[in-house]
């Protein structure tokens, strides 16, 4: 399995960002080949984190690309700063 984690700082409206992600982005993630799971986390203080899990690296890479497009097209005013993106192989899980 592979995962991609994106950390967004300076979120201007976490409730609206969550609504748009849930209604618009989650369905896009489910369409990516090898989809396992997706999580959108509000850590407070204007920080939100997304975690995408896929069966292979191609799916994780695709999620990063789709996330960039979705943020640009739908969330730019709510997520004004570029995310910190990390991705790699899942080497332990429970």
N, C-alpha and C positions, 0 to 999 in steps of 0.2 A: 504494500500500500504506500501511497504518497500523499503528502499533505501540503497545503499552501496556507500560510498565515499572513494576514494583512492587518496592520495596526494604523488606525486613523486618529490623529490628534486635531484638536480645534473644532470638533463637531459642534455646529451651531444649534441644532435641534435634534436631540437623540431620539425622541419619540417619532418624529416625522421620518427620520432616516430609517428607523426600524420598520415603520409601516411600508415605506417604499421598497426596502430590501425584501421584506416578507412577501409583498404583493407582486413585485416585478423581477427581483433578482433570483430568489429561491427557485421559481419555475425554470429559469435559464440554467441553473446549476443541475437540476434534475435531468435536463436533456443531454448533458455532457456524458460521453461514453465512459463507463467505469465509475460513475457516481456512487459514493458510499454514504456520505453525510455532509451537512453544512450547518455551521453555527454562526450566529451574529450576536456578539456579546457587548453589553453596555457596561464598561468598567467604571463609569462615573467620571466626573471632572472633564467632560468633553472628549473622552477617549472611548473608541469602539474598536473591537477586534473581530475579524472574521476568520473562520477556520473551515477549509474545504478539504475533504478526504476522498481520495479516488483509488481505484485498484491499480492504476499505473501512472507513470510520470506524465504521459501525454495528457491525461485528464487534469492533473494538477496544473500543468502549464496552460491548458485551455482555460481553466478557471481564472488564472491570473489575467489573461488577455480579456476575457469576458467581463471581469470585475473592472478593469481599467475603462473599458468602453461604457459600461453601465454607469459608473461614477461620472464620467465625462458628460454623458447624455442626460442623466437624471438626478444626480446628487451633488453637482459641483458647488452649488451654493451652501449645501449642508456640510460637505466634507471639503473645505477649502484647501487643505494641505495634502501633498502627495503622501501616500501611505508608505510605511516601512513594510517591505515584502520579504518573506522568508519562505522557502519551500525545500522539501527534501523527502527522503525515504523515511517511512515510519519504521523504527527499529524496535519498538516495544509498545504494547497496547494492552488494555484490559477490557 
